[in-house]
Amino acid sequence: MMVATRSGSPRKAGSIVSILRSRNSKSCCESNIALRLVGWTSVAVGVAAVGLFVGRELRDRYKFNHRTPSDFYAHAGDELPAEFGVGV
């Protein structure tokens, strides 16, 4: 018995099993692609998080190593005046 496929070419009825297997493998490949996409996205988010953490640590160390003697006093370098102890 001959069966028509999507492409229009006739096949034997016994090859329906192979057609069903190819459909399952296609959905399997699609899910594999989706899993790869999710995996690579999570890797990219992880790399970005590590980059932000390392950048912050490097900046904090740079700022700590380049401090001035006036940085040891409270409110040294504040642009706004202190509001406490005014006695209004």
C-alpha positions as CSV (number, residue, x, y, z in Angstrom):
1,M,0.0,0.0,0.0
2,M,1.3,3.4,-0.9
3,V,0.9,6.5,1.3
4,A,1.4,10.1,0.3
5,T,3.7,12.3,2.5
6,R,3.8,16.0,3.0
7,S,6.2,16.5,0.1
8,G,3.8,14.5,-2.2
9,S,6.1,11.6,-2.8
10,P,4.5,8.2,-2.3
11,R,6.0,5.8,0.4
12,K,5.2,2.3,1.5
13,A,2.8,1.9,4.5
14,G,5.5,0.2,6.5
15,S,7.6,3.4,6.5
16,I,4.9,5.2,8.6
17,V,6.9,4.2,11.6
18,S,9.9,5.9,10.3
19,I,7.9,9.0,9.5
20,L,6.6,9.1,13.1
21,R,10.1,8.7,14.4
22,S,11.3,11.5,12.2
23,R,8.5,13.8,13.5
24,N,9.5,12.9,17.1
25,S,13.1,13.5,16.4
26,K,12.2,16.9,14.9
27,S,10.4,17.9,18.1
28,C,13.3,16.5,20.1
29,C,15.7,18.7,18.0
30,E,13.5,21.7,18.6
31,S,13.4,21.1,22.4
32,N,17.2,20.5,22.2
33,I,17.6,23.9,20.5
34,A,15.3,25.5,23.2
35,L,17.4,24.0,26.0
36,R,20.6,25.2,24.3
37,L,19.1,28.7,24.1
38,V,18.1,28.6,27.8
39,G,21.6,27.3,28.7
40,W,23.5,29.9,26.8
41,T,21.2,32.7,28.2
42,S,21.9,31.6,31.7
43,V,25.6,31.5,31.0
44,A,25.5,35.0,29.6
45,V,23.6,36.3,32.6
46,G,26.1,34.6,34.9
47,V,29.1,36.1,33.0
48,A,27.4,39.6,33.3
49,A,26.9,39.1,37.0
50,V,30.5,38.1,37.6
51,G,31.7,41.0,35.5
52,L,29.6,43.5,37.6
53,F,30.9,42.0,40.8
54,V,34.6,42.0,39.7
55,G,34.2,45.6,38.3
56,R,32.7,46.8,41.6
57,E,35.5,45.2,43.6
58,L,38.2,46.7,41.4
59,R,36.7,50.1,41.6
60,D,36.4,49.9,45.4
61,R,40.0,48.8,45.7
62,Y,41.1,51.7,43.4
63,K,39.1,54.2,45.4
64,F,40.4,52.8,48.7
65,N,44.0,53.0,47.5
66,H,43.6,56.6,46.2
67,R,42.1,58.2,49.3
68,T,43.4,61.4,50.8
69,P,44.2,62.3,54.4
70,S,40.9,64.3,54.7
71,D,39.0,61.1,54.0
72,F,39.7,60.0,57.5
73,Y,37.5,62.7,59.0
74,A,33.7,62.4,59.3
75,H,31.8,64.1,56.4
76,A,35.0,65.0,54.6
77,G,34.2,66.1,51.1
78,D,30.4,66.2,51.6
79,E,28.8,68.6,49.2
80,L,25.8,69.2,51.4
81,P,26.1,70.7,54.9
82,A,25.4,68.5,57.9
83,E,21.9,68.9,59.3
84,F,22.4,67.6,62.7
85,G,23.4,69.6,65.8
86,V,22.0,72.8,64.4
87,G,19.6,73.3,67.4
88,V,16.7,74.8,65.6
